[in-house]
């Protein structure tokens, strides 16, 4: 096998690692899991993610697109942990209800894949909807990362926790360093900006603050089914997660459509069917193992654009190496000690680029004073809901409260309804609009 494939595979390994490593650590912290279980979640994330990437490349969409734990799902889970804690819901009930919702979502995703409904659903997600999705997605995730940067813990403890000034200062300095590297460094170094940030930040954190070696006794790999909680039936959480699963299809559409020009071919119905089916299978596996559900990563487009590595073999090798890392217990134990504030600072910078993705979609829409409501309503309503404390939603019936208290989901739903119920293009060249202009 060519040496160049292995070198390119290592680049893919770094990219997959940077995107995945913080997710199981933050979820484990939000659910207040013991360190040993967080280590196991991290190892399982490495194994399942590496396997998912390889399966998609071999028999799925057959493109070099990372299949990883979905940012939409991740943001939703962390948000639900905060709001549910404020509303008095026990974490095991939340986790068990999430598990049921994720399993139902997995079945729905598989049905979409097997039935070939993917291309038809993709028509609902036009550029205006995708622009709203990307912008609100960035708002939700970066609000979580900013909280982590300020030293505010995840889970129940976050409700009354103050800002940690010393951790905040280090995190802000680290974010500035990563931004400077991303802008000023040569392209060969720039592509490793996130990894460089993690290394520098971790070393600095270790030198400045005391770190706990609370998992040093773990030497073997093990896992339990339903680590976040046994299956439970809170109907509000289940409805919210199933809807999130449907909206998560936007990641598949964005990733596959975004790479059509790179592969000089439009995504076929077979590729949609294979991709959705495999994503559904790995989402079901995630539900059983307490992991964040899966989807193709839209951020892979940026990586492909930077490196030009669109061949499948380096991607497969990168996924394989990531899987092997998960099978080695000391690796999982080591990376579980990554400070959340450091990971949050690095990912905060990475997900600022979602503004560029959102803007690219909005540029495809011809806005004017009559049709701007198509995006203004979902954007402003979604953002404002994100700022509301959980107590505002207490009068709302519990079965729909988790849904209506999530600004991202409300915004995407409004975007879908407004775009597909009203023909906004008819208002693009009206006499009234010309008069105002």
C-alpha positions as CSV (number, residue, x, y, z in Angstrom):
1,X,0.0,0.0,0.0
2,X,1.3,3.5,-0.9
3,X,3.0,5.5,1.8
4,X,1.1,8.6,0.7
5,X,-2.2,6.8,1.6
6,X,-1.0,6.2,5.1
7,X,0.2,9.8,5.5
8,X,-3.1,11.1,4.2
9,X,-4.8,8.6,6.5
10,X,-3.1,10.1,9.5
11,X,-4.5,13.5,8.5
12,X,-7.9,12.0,8.5
13,X,-7.2,10.4,11.9
14,X,-6.4,13.8,13.4
15,X,-9.6,15.3,11.8
16,X,-11.8,12.5,13.2
17,X,-10.1,12.7,16.6
18,X,-10.5,16.4,17.0
19,X,-14.2,16.3,16.2
20,X,-15.1,13.3,18.4
21,X,-12.9,13.4,21.5
22,X,-14.9,16.1,23.4
23,X,-18.4,14.7,22.7
24,X,-18.5,11.6,25.0
25,X,-16.6,13.5,27.7
26,X,-19.1,16.3,27.8
27,X,-22.1,13.9,27.6
28,X,-20.7,11.8,30.4
29,X,-20.1,14.9,32.6
30,X,-23.6,16.2,31.9
31,X,-25.1,12.9,33.0
32,X,-22.8,12.9,36.0
33,X,-21.3,9.5,35.1
34,X,-18.3,8.1,37.1
35,X,-14.9,8.4,35.4
36,X,-14.8,4.7,34.5
37,X,-18.0,5.0,32.5
38,X,-16.8,8.1,30.8
39,X,-13.6,6.2,29.7
40,X,-15.8,3.4,28.3
41,X,-18.0,5.9,26.4
42,X,-14.9,7.5,24.9
43,X,-13.4,4.1,23.8
44,X,-16.8,3.0,22.3
45,X,-17.0,6.4,20.5
46,X,-13.6,5.7,18.9
47,X,-14.5,2.1,17.9
48,X,-18.0,2.8,16.6
49,X,-17.0,6.0,14.8
50,X,-14.0,4.3,13.1
51,X,-16.3,1.4,12.0
52,X,-19.0,3.8,10.8
53,X,-16.6,5.7,8.6
54,X,-15.2,2.5,7.1
55,X,-18.7,1.0,6.4
56,X,-19.9,4.2,4.7
57,X,-16.8,4.3,2.5
58,X,-17.1,0.6,1.5
59,X,-20.8,0.1,1.0
60,X,-22.6,3.4,1.9
61,X,-22.3,6.6,-0.1
62,X,-18.7,5.5,-0.9
63,X,-17.2,9.0,-0.5
64,X,-14.6,10.3,1.9
65,X,-17.1,11.8,4.3
66,X,-16.7,11.4,8.0
67,X,-19.5,9.6,9.7
68,X,-19.6,10.8,13.3
69,X,-21.6,11.7,16.3
70,X,-24.0,14.4,15.1
71,X,-23.6,17.9,16.4
72,X,-27.3,18.5,16.2
73,X,-27.9,15.5,18.5
74,X,-25.0,16.5,20.8
75,X,-26.3,20.0,21.2
76,X,-29.9,18.7,21.8
77,X,-28.7,16.2,24.5
78,X,-26.7,18.8,26.4
79,X,-29.5,21.4,26.2
80,X,-32.0,18.8,27.5
81,X,-29.7,18.0,30.4
82,X,-29.7,21.7,31.4
83,X,-33.5,22.3,31.0
84,X,-34.5,19.0,32.4
85,X,-32.4,19.5,35.5
86,X,-34.0,22.9,36.0
87,X,-37.5,21.3,35.7
88,X,-36.7,18.6,38.2
89,X,-36.4,15.6,35.8
90,X,-34.0,12.9,37.1
91,X,-31.1,12.3,34.8
92,X,-31.8,8.5,34.5
93,X,-35.3,9.2,33.3
94,X,-34.0,11.7,30.8
95,X,-31.3,9.3,29.6
96,X,-33.8,6.4,29.3
97,X,-36.3,8.5,27.4
98,X,-33.6,9.7,25.1
99,X,-32.6,6.1,24.4
100,X,-36.2,5.2,23.4
101,X,-36.4,8.3,21.2
102,X,-33.1,7.5,19.6
103,X,-34.1,3.9,18.8
104,X,-37.3,5.1,17.2
105,X,-35.3,7.7,15.2
106,X,-33.0,4.9,14.1
107,X,-35.9,2.9,12.8
108,X,-37.3,5.9,10.9
109,X,-33.9,6.7,9.4
110,X,-33.5,3.1,8.2
111,X,-37.0,3.2,6.7
112,X,-36.1,6.5,4.8
113,X,-33.0,4.7,3.5
114,X,-34.6,1.4,2.5
115,X,-37.7,3.1,0.9
116,X,-35.7,5.6,-1.1
117,X,-37.4,8.6,0.4
118,X,-34.2,10.6,0.9
119,X,-34.2,12.5,-2.4
120,X,-37.8,13.6,-1.9
121,X,-37.2,14.8,1.7
122,X,-34.1,16.7,0.4
123,X,-36.4,18.9,-1.6
124,X,-37.9,20.3,1.6
125,X,-34.4,21.5,2.8
126,X,-33.9,24.3,0.3
127,X,-31.1,26.9,0.7
128,X,-33.1,29.1,3.0
129,X,-33.9,26.2,5.4
130,X,-30.3,25.1,5.4
131,X,-29.1,28.6,6.1
132,X,-31.4,28.8,9.1
133,X,-30.2,25.3,10.2
134,X,-26.5,26.2,10.0
135,X,-26.8,29.5,11.8
136,X,-29.0,28.2,14.7
137,X,-26.9,25.1,14.9
138,X,-23.8,27.3,15.4
139,X,-25.6,29.4,18.0
140,X,-26.6,26.3,20.0
141,X,-23.3,24.6,19.9
142,X,-21.2,27.7,20.6
143,X,-23.4,28.6,23.6
144,X,-22.4,25.2,25.0
145,X,-18.7,25.7,24.2
146,X,-18.7,29.2,25.6
147,X,-20.1,27.8,28.9
148,X,-17.4,25.2,29.0
149,X,-14.7,27.9,28.3
150,X,-16.0,29.8,31.3
151,X,-15.5,26.8,33.6
152,X,-19.2,26.2,34.1
153,X,-19.7,22.4,34.6
154,X,-22.2,20.4,32.6
155,X,-25.3,18.8,34.1
156,X,-27.2,19.7,37.3
157,X,-24.3,21.6,38.8
158,X,-24.4,24.2,36.1
159,X,-27.6,25.9,37.4
160,X,-25.9,27.9,40.2
161,X,-22.3,27.6,39.1
162,X,-20.3,30.9,38.8
163,X,-17.8,31.7,36.1
164,X,-14.2,30.5,36.9
165,X,-12.1,33.5,36.1
166,X,-8.7,31.7,35.9
167,X,-10.1,28.9,33.6
168,X,-11.9,31.5,31.5
169,X,-8.7,33.5,30.9
170,X,-6.8,30.4,29.8
171,X,-9.6,29.4,27.5
172,X,-9.9,32.8,25.9
173,X,-6.1,33.0,25.3
174,X,-6.2,29.5,23.8
175,X,-9.1,30.5,21.5
176,X,-7.2,33.5,20.3
177,X,-4.1,31.4,19.6
178,X,-6.2,28.9,17.5
179,X,-7.7,31.7,15.5
180,X,-4.3,33.2,14.8
181,X,-3.0,29.8,13.7
182,X,-6.1,29.3,11.5
183,X,-5.5,32.7,9.8
184,X,-1.8,33.4,9.8
185,X,-0.1,29.9,9.6
186,X,0.9,28.3,6.4
187,X,-1.7,25.9,4.9
188,X,0.2,22.8,5.9
189,X,0.1,23.9,9.6
190,X,-3.3,25.6,9.4
191,X,-5.1,22.3,8.8
192,X,-3.8,21.0,12.1
193,X,-4.9,24.2,14.0
194,X,-7.4,22.4,16.2
195,X,-5.0,19.6,17.1
196,X,-2.3,22.2,17.9
197,X,-4.8,24.1,20.1
198,X,-5.7,20.9,22.1
199,X,-2.0,20.1,22.7
200,X,-1.0,23.6,23.7
201,X,-4.1,24.1,25.9
202,X,-3.8,20.7,27.6
203,X,-0.1,21.3,28.5
204,X,-0.9,24.8,29.8
205,X,-3.9,23.5,31.8
206,X,-1.8,20.8,33.4
207,X,1.0,23.3,34.3
208,X,-1.4,25.8,35.8
209,X,-4.1,23.7,37.4
210,X,-4.2,20.4,39.4
211,X,-5.5,17.4,37.4
212,X,-7.1,14.3,38.8
213,X,-5.9,10.9,37.9
214,X,-9.2,9.3,39.0
215,X,-9.3,6.6,36.3
216,X,-5.7,5.3,36.6
217,X,-6.9,2.0,37.9
218,X,-8.8,1.1,34.7
219,X,-6.8,-1.3,32.5
220,X,-9.5,-3.3,30.7
221,X,-12.2,-2.4,28.2
222,X,-15.8,-3.0,29.1
223,X,-19.2,-1.6,28.4
224,X,-22.8,-1.7,29.6
225,X,-26.0,-1.3,27.7
226,X,-28.1,1.8,28.5
227,X,-25.4,3.6,30.6
228,X,-27.4,6.9,30.6
229,X,-30.5,5.2,32.0
230,X,-32.8,2.2,31.5
231,X,-35.5,2.8,28.8
232,X,-38.1,5.3,30.1
233,X,-41.2,6.8,28.6
234,X,-41.3,10.5,29.0
235,X,-43.4,11.4,26.0
236,X,-42.1,14.9,25.7
237,X,-38.5,13.8,25.5
238,X,-39.3,11.0,23.0
239,X,-41.3,13.3,20.7
240,X,-38.4,15.8,20.7
241,X,-35.8,13.3,20.0
242,X,-37.7,11.7,17.1
243,X,-38.3,15.1,15.6
244,X,-34.5,15.8,16.0
245,X,-33.8,12.5,14.2
246,X,-35.9,13.7,11.2
247,X,-34.2,17.1,11.2
248,X,-30.8,15.5,11.5
249,X,-31.3,14.3,7.9
250,X,-30.2,17.8,6.9
251,X,-26.6,16.7,7.7
252,X,-26.8,14.0,5.1
253,X,-28.2,16.3,2.5
254,X,-25.6,19.0,3.2
255,X,-22.6,16.6,3.2
256,X,-23.6,14.7,0.0
257,X,-24.8,17.7,-2.0
258,X,-21.7,19.7,-0.8
259,X,-19.3,17.1,-2.3
260,X,-21.1,16.6,-5.7
261,X,-18.8,19.2,-7.3
262,X,-15.6,17.5,-5.8
263,X,-16.6,14.1,-7.3
264,X,-18.0,15.6,-10.5
265,X,-21.2,13.6,-10.0
266,X,-24.6,14.2,-8.5
267,X,-25.5,12.0,-5.5
268,X,-27.6,9.1,-6.8
269,X,-30.7,7.6,-5.2
270,X,-28.7,4.5,-4.3
271,X,-26.1,6.6,-2.5
272,X,-28.9,8.3,-0.5
273,X,-30.5,4.9,0.3
274,X,-27.2,3.3,1.4
275,X,-26.1,6.4,3.4
276,X,-29.4,6.7,5.4
277,X,-29.6,3.0,6.0
278,X,-26.1,2.8,7.5
279,X,-26.6,6.0,9.5
280,X,-29.8,4.4,10.9
281,X,-28.0,1.2,11.9
282,X,-25.2,3.1,13.7
283,X,-27.8,5.4,15.4
284,X,-29.5,2.3,16.8
285,X,-26.1,1.1,18.1
286,X,-25.5,4.5,19.6
287,X,-28.9,4.3,21.5
288,X,-27.9,0.9,23.0
289,X,-24.5,2.0,24.0
290,X,-25.3,5.5,25.3
291,X,-23.5,7.3,22.5
292,X,-24.6,10.4,20.6
293,X,-26.3,9.3,17.3
294,X,-24.6,9.5,14.0
295,X,-24.7,11.4,10.7
296,X,-22.3,12.4,7.9
297,X,-20.3,15.5,8.9
298,X,-20.8,18.6,6.8
299,X,-17.5,19.9,8.1
300,X,-15.8,17.2,6.1
301,X,-16.3,19.5,3.1
302,X,-13.9,22.0,4.5
303,X,-11.3,19.3,5.2
304,X,-11.6,18.0,1.7
305,X,-11.3,21.5,0.3
306,X,-8.2,22.2,2.3
307,X,-6.4,18.9,1.7
308,X,-7.7,17.7,-1.6
309,X,-7.8,14.2,-0.2
310,X,-11.0,12.9,-1.8
311,X,-9.8,9.3,-2.4
312,X,-11.5,6.7,-0.2
313,X,-8.4,4.7,0.8
314,X,-6.8,7.4,3.0
315,X,-10.2,7.9,4.7
316,X,-10.6,4.2,5.3
317,X,-7.1,4.0,6.8
318,X,-7.9,7.0,9.1
319,X,-11.1,5.3,10.3
320,X,-9.3,2.0,10.8
321,X,-6.6,3.7,12.9
322,X,-9.2,5.5,15.0
323,X,-11.0,2.2,15.6
324,X,-7.7,0.6,16.8
325,X,-7.2,3.6,19.2
326,X,-10.5,2.7,20.8
327,X,-9.4,-0.9,21.4
328,X,-6.4,0.1,23.5
329,X,-7.6,0.9,27.1
330,X,-4.7,3.3,27.9
331,X,-5.6,5.5,25.0
332,X,-9.2,5.9,26.2
333,X,-8.0,6.5,29.8
334,X,-5.5,9.1,28.6
335,X,-7.9,11.1,26.5
336,X,-10.7,11.0,29.1
337,X,-8.5,13.4,31.1
338,X,-8.8,16.1,28.5
339,X,-10.0,19.3,30.3
340,X,-13.5,20.3,29.1
341,X,-12.6,23.9,29.0
342,X,-9.7,23.2,26.6
343,X,-11.8,21.1,24.3
344,X,-14.6,23.7,24.4
345,X,-12.2,26.6,23.5
346,X,-10.9,24.7,20.5
347,X,-14.3,23.6,19.2
348,X,-15.7,27.1,19.8
349,X,-13.3,28.4,17.2
350,X,-14.0,25.5,14.8
351,X,-17.7,26.0,14.9
352,X,-17.5,29.7,14.3
353,X,-17.1,28.7,10.6
354,X,-20.7,27.6,10.6
355,X,-21.5,31.3,10.0
356,X,-19.7,30.9,6.6
357,X,-21.7,27.8,5.8
358,X,-24.9,29.6,6.7
359,X,-24.0,32.6,4.6
360,X,-23.2,30.4,1.6
361,X,-26.7,29.1,1.7
362,X,-28.3,32.5,2.3
363,X,-26.5,33.9,-0.7
364,X,-28.5,31.5,-2.9
365,X,-31.7,33.3,-1.7
366,X,-32.9,36.6,-3.2
367,X,-34.1,38.5,-0.2
368,X,-36.1,41.7,-0.3
369,X,-38.4,43.7,2.1
370,X,-41.4,41.4,1.4
371,X,-39.8,37.9,1.6
372,X,-37.2,38.4,4.3
373,X,-39.8,37.0,6.8
374,X,-39.1,33.5,5.5
375,X,-35.7,33.5,7.3
376,X,-36.1,36.4,9.8
377,X,-38.9,34.7,11.7
378,X,-37.2,31.3,12.3
379,X,-33.8,32.9,13.1
380,X,-35.0,35.5,15.6
381,X,-37.6,33.2,17.3
382,X,-35.0,30.4,17.5
383,X,-32.3,32.7,19.0
384,X,-34.6,34.3,21.5
385,X,-35.9,30.9,22.8
386,X,-32.3,29.9,23.3
387,X,-31.9,32.8,25.8
388,X,-35.0,31.9,27.9
389,X,-34.5,30.2,31.2
390,X,-36.2,26.8,31.7
391,X,-38.6,28.3,34.2
392,X,-40.4,30.2,31.4
393,X,-41.7,27.0,29.9
394,X,-43.2,25.5,33.1
395,X,-46.8,26.4,32.2
396,X,-46.5,24.4,28.9
397,X,-47.7,20.8,28.9
398,X,-44.9,18.4,29.7
399,X,-45.4,16.3,26.5
400,X,-44.4,19.2,24.3
401,X,-42.3,21.3,26.6
402,X,-38.9,19.8,25.6
403,X,-39.6,20.6,22.0
404,X,-40.9,24.2,22.4
405,X,-38.1,25.0,24.8
406,X,-35.4,24.1,22.2
407,X,-34.6,27.1,20.0
408,X,-32.8,25.1,17.4
409,X,-35.7,22.7,16.7
410,X,-38.3,25.4,16.8
411,X,-36.3,27.5,14.4
412,X,-35.8,24.7,11.9
413,X,-39.5,23.7,12.1
414,X,-40.5,27.3,11.4
415,X,-38.1,27.4,8.5
416,X,-39.5,24.2,7.0
417,X,-43.1,25.3,7.4
418,X,-42.6,28.8,6.0
419,X,-40.5,27.7,3.0
420,X,-42.8,24.9,1.9
421,X,-46.1,26.5,2.7
422,X,-45.6,29.8,1.0
423,X,-44.2,30.6,-2.4
424,X,-41.9,33.4,-1.4
425,X,-40.4,33.9,-4.9
426,X,-43.7,35.4,-6.0
427,X,-43.0,38.3,-3.7
428,X,-39.5,38.9,-5.1
429,X,-40.3,41.4,-7.8
430,X,-43.5,43.1,-6.5
431,X,-44.3,46.8,-7.3
432,X,-44.5,47.5,-3.6
433,X,-40.9,46.3,-3.1
434,X,-39.6,48.3,-5.9
435,X,-41.3,51.4,-4.5
436,X,-39.7,50.9,-1.0
437,X,-36.3,50.2,-2.5
